[in-house]
Amino acid sequence: MGWRVLAGIVACGMVCSAGWADPDSTLTDPAGGTWLGKADILYIGDSESLGYFGDGLYRSMTAKRDPKSGRPLTVWSYWTCGSDVTSWLSHARTVCGIRTCNTNGHCARDHGVNDGPATVSYGPVRTYLEAVRPRVTVISLGTNFLTAREFQAKEPYQFYLGRVATMVRQVKDAGSRCIWIGPPQVGEKTRNAAGYGAFIADLKHTVEAGGGSFIDSAPLSDRKYVLSRDFEGTHYQGEGEKKWAAAVWQVLAPVLDKAL
């Protein structure tokens, strides 16, 4: 496992420009060695979680105490740029960055200040469910489908929702409770309010039909924070990420209490 501790801010390109700016270690194989271990909560996501949003929720969850035992909760997280449901159900790879935090509170990226993102392969969610054996699985996915060309085509749209149902079922079959955090409001040019709202409603219905809990980010986020230079129209300024994370946590905390 390749390690080196960074002395400065980790540069991760535009997708992380509004996000976390604290020194991390570098790690190209999160599933290798002792990094991967058993935890109360498994938290996976896409590039929306690479910055302040994902870090804020991770820190909030690890600071929370188990409602039954009173001990601090353990969380293992893995966020991969460009990922979505389909990639997390198969063996996939990313070329634009990862971030992962283990149960000891240590976090790592795949690259440092003097080099760009590596090509990192990651396994299906089932791999991490088996290794982490979480009581609860928190999933923050869906934004990348909002930007997809297939979004407006009926067959790919229904196929996507079917893959969401499959992921929720895999979490349930692993003996874990599924909590899905829906994508935040995106720029109007990316998806108008009507299209975004319809997708959120369908995503919520699919997750809940499979026995999962759904946290709607629509009222908890604000598209005014979308970075003006973000060509995807999905990534937030740091302030917007922090506010979104704080608002989601207020909803997520009591849901966790019931799920644990």
C-alpha positions in Angstrom: 0.0 0.0 0.0 1.6 3.3 -1.1 1.6 6.0 1.5 3.0 9.5 1.9 1.7 12.2 4.2 1.1 15.5 2.4 2.5 18.7 3.9 0.0 21.1 2.1 -3.4 21.3 0.7 -4.4 18.4 -1.6 -5.2 19.6 -5.1 -7.9 17.6 -6.8 -9.1 19.7 -9.7 -12.4 21.5 -10.2 -14.6 18.8 -8.8 -13.1 19.4 -5.4 -12.2 23.0 -5.6 -15.0 23.9 -3.2 -14.3 21.1 -0.9 -12.0 19.7 1.7 -8.7 21.4 2.0 -6.8 19.5 4.7 -3.7 17.3 4.3 -4.6 13.7 3.6 -2.4 10.7 3.1 -2.3 9.2 -0.4 -3.7 5.8 -1.0 -4.4 4.0 -4.3 -5.9 0.8 -3.0 -8.5 1.5 -0.2 -9.5 -2.2 -0.3 -6.0 -3.4 0.5 -4.1 -4.0 3.7 -5.6 -2.9 7.0 -7.4 0.2 5.6 -10.6 -1.7 5.1 -12.3 -2.9 8.3 -15.5 -3.6 10.1 -17.6 -0.5 11.0 -21.0 0.5 12.2 -21.7 2.6 9.1 -20.6 2.2 5.5 -20.8 5.5 3.6 -20.3 5.6 -0.2 -20.7 8.5 -2.7 -19.6 10.3 -5.8 -17.7 13.5 -6.2 -20.4 15.5 -4.3 -18.9 13.8 -1.2 -15.2 14.4 -2.0 -15.2 17.9 -0.3 -16.9 19.6 2.6 -20.2 17.7 2.2 -18.8 14.2 2.6 -16.2 15.2 5.2 -18.8 17.0 7.2 -21.2 14.1 7.3 -18.3 11.6 8.1 -17.2 13.8 11.0 -20.7 14.2 12.3 -21.3 10.4 12.2 -18.1 9.5 13.9 -18.8 12.1 16.6 -22.2 10.6 17.2 -22.7 8.0 19.9 -24.4 4.7 19.5 -28.0 5.1 20.9 -27.8 1.7 22.5 -24.3 1.3 23.8 -23.2 4.9 24.1 -19.9 4.3 22.4 -18.7 6.5 19.4 -19.9 5.1 16.1 -17.3 3.8 13.6 -17.6 4.8 9.9 -15.8 3.6 6.8 -16.3 5.7 3.7 -15.3 5.6 0.1 -16.2 8.4 -2.4 -15.2 8.1 -6.1 -15.5 10.9 -8.7 -17.8 10.2 -11.6 -19.5 7.2 -10.0 -23.1 6.2 -9.8 -25.3 3.3 -9.1 -24.3 1.2 -12.2 -20.6 1.6 -11.5 -21.0 0.7 -7.8 -22.8 -2.5 -8.8 -19.9 -3.7 -10.9 -16.1 -3.5 -11.1 -15.4 0.1 -12.2 -12.6 2.7 -12.3 -12.3 6.4 -11.9 -9.7 8.8 -13.4 -10.8 12.0 -11.6 -10.2 11.3 -7.9 -11.1 9.3 -4.8 -11.3 10.0 -1.1 -11.7 7.5 1.7 -11.8 7.6 5.5 -11.3 4.6 7.7 -12.6 3.6 11.1 -9.7 5.3 12.9 -10.6 8.7 11.5 -7.7 8.8 9.0 -8.5 10.0 5.5 -6.6 9.5 2.2 -6.8 10.5 -1.5 -5.3 8.8 -4.5 -2.9 11.7 -5.4 -0.9 14.4 -3.9 0.0 18.1 -4.5 2.4 17.4 -7.4 0.5 14.9 -9.4 -3.0 14.4 -10.8 -5.6 11.7 -10.1 -4.6 8.1 -10.8 -6.7 5.5 -12.5 -8.2 3.8 -9.6 -10.3 0.6 -9.8 -13.0 -0.1 -7.2 -15.1 -3.1 -6.6 -18.9 -3.4 -6.4 -20.7 -2.3 -3.3 -21.2 -5.9 -2.3 -17.4 -6.2 -1.8 -17.5 -3.4 0.8 -20.6 -4.7 2.5 -19.0 -8.0 3.0 -15.8 -6.5 4.4 -17.2 -3.7 6.5 -20.3 -5.6 7.7 -22.1 -2.3 8.5 -25.3 -2.0 10.5 -26.2 0.9 8.4 -25.2 1.9 4.8 -25.4 5.5 3.8 -25.5 6.1 0.0 -25.2 9.5 -1.6 -25.6 8.9 -5.4 -27.8 10.2 -8.2 -26.2 13.4 -9.3 -24.3 12.0 -12.2 -27.4 10.5 -13.7 -29.0 14.0 -13.7 -26.2 15.1 -16.1 -26.5 12.0 -18.3 -27.8 12.2 -21.9 -29.9 9.1 -21.2 -31.9 11.0 -18.5 -34.7 11.9 -20.8 -35.0 8.5 -22.5 -37.7 6.3 -20.9 -35.8 2.9 -21.2 -32.5 4.0 -19.7 -34.4 6.0 -17.0 -36.3 3.0 -15.9 -33.2 0.8 -16.1 -31.4 3.2 -13.8 -34.2 3.1 -11.2 -34.1 -0.7 -11.5 -30.4 -0.6 -10.6 -31.2 1.6 -7.6 -33.6 -1.1 -6.5 -30.9 -3.7 -6.9 -28.5 -1.7 -4.7 -31.0 -1.2 -2.0 -31.8 -4.9 -2.1 -28.1 -5.8 -1.8 -27.7 -3.6 1.2 -30.8 -5.3 2.8 -29.5 -8.8 1.9 -26.2 -8.0 3.7 -28.1 -7.3 6.9 -27.6 -3.6 6.7 -30.2 -0.7 6.8 -30.1 1.5 3.8 -30.3 5.3 4.0 -30.1 7.1 0.7 -29.2 10.8 0.5 -30.7 12.3 -2.7 -28.7 14.7 -4.9 -28.7 18.4 -4.2 -30.4 21.0 -6.4 -28.4 21.3 -9.6 -28.0 24.3 -12.0 -31.0 25.1 -14.2 -28.9 24.5 -17.3 -28.1 21.0 -16.1 -31.7 20.0 -15.2 -34.6 22.3 -14.8 -36.6 22.3 -11.6 -39.4 20.1 -13.0 -37.0 17.5 -14.3 -35.0 17.5 -11.1 -38.1 17.2 -8.9 -39.6 14.3 -10.9 -36.3 12.4 -10.6 -36.1 13.0 -6.9 -39.7 11.7 -6.5 -38.9 8.6 -8.5 -35.7 8.0 -6.7 -37.4 8.4 -3.3 -40.2 6.0 -4.3 -37.7 3.3 -5.5 -35.6 3.5 -2.3 -38.6 3.4 0.0 -40.3 0.6 -1.9 -37.2 -1.5 -1.2 -37.3 -0.8 2.5 -34.7 2.0 2.6 -35.0 5.4 4.0 -34.6 8.5 1.8 -33.4 11.9 2.6 -34.5 14.5 0.2 -31.8 17.1 -0.4 -34.1 19.4 -2.4 -35.2 21.5 0.5 -31.8 21.2 2.2 -29.7 22.6 -0.6 -29.7 25.7 -2.9 -28.6 25.8 -6.5 -27.3 29.4 -6.1 -24.2 27.8 -4.7 -23.3 25.9 -7.8 -19.8 26.9 -9.0 -20.0 29.2 -12.0 -17.1 27.5 -13.6 -18.4 24.0 -13.1 -19.3 22.7 -16.6 -21.5 20.0 -15.1 -23.5 22.5 -13.1 -23.6 20.2 -10.0 -20.7 21.1 -7.7 -21.1 23.6 -4.9 -19.0 26.4 -3.5 -17.5 25.5 -0.1 -20.1 27.5 1.8 -23.0 25.8 0.0 -21.5 22.3 0.7 -21.2 23.1 4.4 -24.8 24.4 4.6 -26.1 21.4 2.7 -24.1 19.0 5.0 -25.4 20.7 8.1 -29.0 20.6 6.9 -28.7 16.9 5.9 -27.2 16.0 9.3 -30.2 17.4 11.1 -32.4 15.0 9.2 -30.0 12.1 9.1 -29.1 12.0 12.8 -32.6 10.9 14.0 -32.9 8.5 11.1 -29.7 6.9 12.2 -31.0 6.6 15.7 -33.9 4.5 14.5 -31.8 2.4 12.1 -29.0 1.5 14.6 
